[in-house]
């Protein structure tokens, strides 16, 4: 059995065939799903899905691109929900930084502030973090350490294969491995995967994004976790069933799933 620790089931691209998609995931051996909080506009939809499906959980938070919307979320309300298992996805993303150096600095500062706020919320609610890092490894690690995020730990969603982040495994952080590991150009991730402690590995799809080979280019969904487990097993000298078992145990431990 597999737990998809990061799938945007609240995305409108799943509306047309939602029940069929969930059935395919079940048939593929997916036993649970976690919907990350990315934008407040889909948060209520995430809660509704969780209340309909016993094996679906959610997180509350805002993606760095949507940081301006953080004050529209009632964190006390959502974080106290029985199906809320984490805070995020939150973090730093410098991929789209534009403008002058001063404008970039202002954008980074705004992202820092919202990231720090969500780390502090995670500590207050005693829930792990779902962390998004893109082109910002050093700064994100610095913020996590300065804020004492090791107290609650979390997952580095869609782990970017940056060597600098590996040491966060000793700070209670796990590493989310998704469809990228099946890409032919994923040499960094393929090379670093064996260096990640087995007890810190998680499987995620990030659906509907980052569809694994051989379905790359189509909408991603949780049933495709099988391709991720197969590739991880190939790289780590294990079979896919062993990968499924260890990543499921890891997910249950991090997110306190029954």
C-alpha positions, 0 to 999 in steps of 0.5 A, spaced: 500 500 500 502 507 498 500 513 501 500 519 496 503 525 501 502 530 496 496 531 491 492 537 489 485 533 489 482 539 490 484 542 483 479 543 478 482 538 473 479 532 477 472 534 477 470 531 471 472 524 473 473 524 480 470 518 483 473 514 477 480 517 479 479 515 486 477 508 484 483 507 479 488 509 485 485 504 490 486 499 485 493 501 484 494 500 492 493 507 494 491 507 501 491 514 503 492 521 500 494 528 503 491 534 499 496 540 501 494 547 502 496 551 496 491 557 495 485 559 500 480 558 494 480 551 494 481 550 501 474 548 502 473 543 497 479 540 500 475 539 506 469 537 503 473 531 499 476 529 506 469 529 509 467 525 504 473 520 503 475 517 510 482 516 507 483 523 505 487 528 509 489 535 508 494 541 510 492 548 511 497 553 508 499 558 502 504 557 496 509 562 496 506 565 490 500 566 493 503 569 500 498 575 499 492 571 501 495 568 507 490 573 512 484 570 508 485 563 512 482 562 518 488 557 521 485 556 527 478 553 524 482 549 519 488 547 523 483 544 528 479 540 523 480 532 525 483 531 518 488 537 518 495 533 518 500 539 516 501 546 515 503 548 508 505 548 503 509 553 504 516 556 503 520 560 498 520 560 491 525 564 487 524 561 480 520 567 477 523 573 481 523 579 476 525 586 476 530 590 479 535 587 485 531 592 489 524 589 487 527 582 488 529 583 495 522 586 496 519 579 494 524 575 497 522 579 504 515 578 503 516 570 502 520 570 508 515 573 512 510 569 510 514 562 511 516 564 518 509 565 520 507 558 517 513 555 521 510 559 527 503 556 526 506 549 525 509 550 532 503 552 535 498 547 532 504 542 533 503 539 526 509 538 521 510 542 515 509 541 508 515 545 505 516 548 498 523 550 495 525 552 488 531 555 487 532 557 494 535 552 498 540 556 502 535 561 504 529 556 506 534 552 510 536 558 514 529 560 515 527 553 518 533 552 522 532 559 525 525 558 526 526 552 530 522 548 525 526 541 527 521 541 533 515 539 528 519 537 522 516 536 516 517 534 508 521 537 503 516 537 498 518 535 491 525 534 493 530 538 489 536 534 490 540 539 493 545 536 497 545 542 502 538 540 504 540 533 506 542 535 513 535 537 514 534 529 515 537 530 522 532 535 524 526 531 523 525 532 515 523 527 510 524 528 503 518 527 498 520 523 491 515 524 485 515 523 478 521 527 477 525 521 479 522 517 472 525 523 468 531 521 463 534 528 465 533 527 473 540 525 474 541 529 480 535 526 484 537 519 481 544 520 484 542 523 491 536 518 492 541 513 495 544 518 500 537 519 503 536 515 509 530 510 508 526 512 514 526 519 511 523 517 504 516 519 502 512 518 495 508 523 492 505 525 485 504 533 486 498 531 481 495 534 477 503 536 475 509 532 474 506 526 471 511 520 471 514 516 465 511 513 461 505 518 462 509 524 462 505 530 458 498 528 461 494 529 467 498 526 473 494 522 478 495 518 485 495 511 481 501 513 478 505 512 484 506 505 482 511 508 477 515 512 482 515 506 487 518 502 481 523 507 479 525 508 487 526 500 488 530 500 482 535 505 484 535 503 491 536 495 490 529 494 493 522 491 490 516 496 489 513 492 495 518 494 499 518 501 497 511 502 498 511 499 505 517 503 508 514 510 505 507 508 508 510 507 515 514 513 514 508 517 512 504 515 518 509 517 522 510 524 520 503 525 519 500 521 525 496 517 521 492 511 524 
